[in-house]
Amino acid sequence: MRYFFECTQTYTSGENTGIQRVVRNVLRSIAPAPASARVQDAAPVQFNKIVFEAGSFLPVASEISHPSRAKAGTSSAPPARSLLKATLRGSFHASRSALVFVFPGERFFDFVYASSSRWGLSKLCMLPLKFFSKGPKVPPEIPASSVTFTPGDVVVLLDPSFHLDFWPAIQKARREGAKIVVVIYDLIPERYPQFCQPGMVAAFRFWLKNVQTHADGIVTISHGVALDVAKKFEQGNGPHDPPLRMKSFRLGCELDGLSASSDSSDSALRTLLSSPVPAYAYVSTIEPRKNHAYALSAFELLWEQCVDAHFIIIGKIGWKSDRFMRRLANHPEFGKRVFLFQNVDDNDLAHVYQNARGLIFTSLIEGFGLPVVEAVTQGLPAFVSDIPVFREIDADGIQYVDLSAPESLAAALQEHAAAGAPRMANPAEWLSWRESSAELMAAVNSTITA
């Protein structure tokens, strides 16, 4: 029996945010499984990685390297070039917004925000560049021949590659006898579009419609996401025939990038963590739904009570974060008691988990919340939103706070600091990525077994 895991976005992006961490770690943990493993038909189990390129799925034999390892020894783009790209990207996004404002309507919106793989404004603007392109897009380590599927194969869309219109290739795989299982991480672009860029919302909705039409099974990363998906599909474009089976699995917690980076450790971050002043860290991309503004307000209340504590924000600046970033940059405590670190490798992140006094994770909505389990399994207590998905984790070391009032977080931190800002007496127990991958495979097989 052959399993094919689609991982285009993680393989090509070089990013290391939550979903890429999941995809990379799942594939790293599944791939070494014994070749002698058997299923009911006594056939050997094969695990394969595939990416979508030029209308087909292509095999990938190499491991997906951790970004810090992949970038070692390479130079970054010149500042002038980066600035030009950022300027052009900003102009393009501004043009999109202006067009949909002048010409409102769902069809025009879909055209303006269609991904570059579908017919729309982006593809139209890219057409002239085809005359100047040189050589194939496929990286040299990927074979040029596409995958041919056979009856009994299982294609697992592990990477949410919303920008790719690979659905004609998925239909072809189904005609060849393959089963299609989709992993869904959350429905945030659908349920909370105000937190996302319009282009992502449009791409996600197109992707979700095709999931409902072409998938044979769905696996989610939490029970809460499964409930959301089931509710959404009940309101969708009619029943799926046969009805879609849905299961969930839990994510693992190890950091796979430890010792992978050749970069020097961040001495400023480590100095802060060695200070007698207790440090609390928020680990996440900076975007509105992560609710950094609430956390900063809580620390302001804490400082007003003369409680000395450092608030360390760890993560890249994401979308729709201008307002918070202006507030942070102009804050009187910025660089004194509140700090920002944007490029933290796994070695330093592990150092944060092992030496900080608490994790702050006051997100408004999540599919799972990977930093929470990463923290508590390292003995770092977590102060998190009182939302259903975090209640679902139910691990030791988690304290829930009321998102309606920053005073809730401030009071919890004040009590913790008054007690000496202790770390956990014993780290929480949680799944390894190998165990998580085993849960995933059980869920995948359950959705496609008659």
Number of C-alpha atoms within 10 A of each C-alpha: 17 18 19 23 24 26 24 22 21 26 22 11 10 16 15 17 14 15 17 22 20 24 20 21 26 22 21 18 16 20 16 10 14 11 11 11 11 13 10 6 7 10 12 13 16 18 16 17 24 23 23 20 17 12 14 20 24 22 21 19 12 9 12 19 17 23 19 21 14 13 15 12 10 7 7 8 9 8 9 9 10 12 12 11 12 12 11 12 12 12 12 15 15 11 13 18 15 12 13 17 11 8 10 11 10 11 8 15 21 21 17 24 24 23 23 17 14 17 14 17 19 18 16 12 11 11 10 10 8 8 8 8 9 7 6 10 9 14 10 8 10 15 13 15 10 17 15 13 20 16 14 13 20 25 26 24 23 27 23 21 18 18 19 18 19 20 15 12 14 21 15 14 23 21 13 15 15 23 24 24 27 24 22 22 21 20 20 19 19 16 13 12 14 14 17 17 14 20 18 18 23 23 22 21 16 17 20 19 13 15 21 22 16 20 21 24 25 26 27 25 21 24 20 19 22 22 12 16 20 15 11 16 17 12 10 13 11 10 13 15 8 7 10 19 18 23 21 21 20 22 25 21 25 19 14 16 20 15 13 17 18 12 14 9 15 14 10 9 19 15 9 19 22 12 11 9 16 22 24 28 23 23 24 23 20 24 22 20 20 20 18 25 20 18 21 19 16 21 27 18 17 21 17 10 11 10 18 17 21 24 24 24 21 21 18 17 16 12 13 16 15 14 10 17 16 10 13 19 13 10 13 11 15 14 13 10 18 21 18 19 15 13 12 18 22 20 19 19 20 18 16 27 23 18 20 26 26 31 26 26 24 26 21 15 21 21 19 24 20 20 19 24 29 21 27 27 24 22 25 29 30 27 22 23 25 16 17 13 18 24 14 12 16 10 17 18 22 23 17 18 21 14 19 9 12 21 20 15 27 23 16 17 22 22 12 17 19 11 9 11 20 16 20 18 10 13 17 19 14 20 16 16 23 21 17 22 24 18 18 23 17 14 21 27 15 16 20 17 8 5
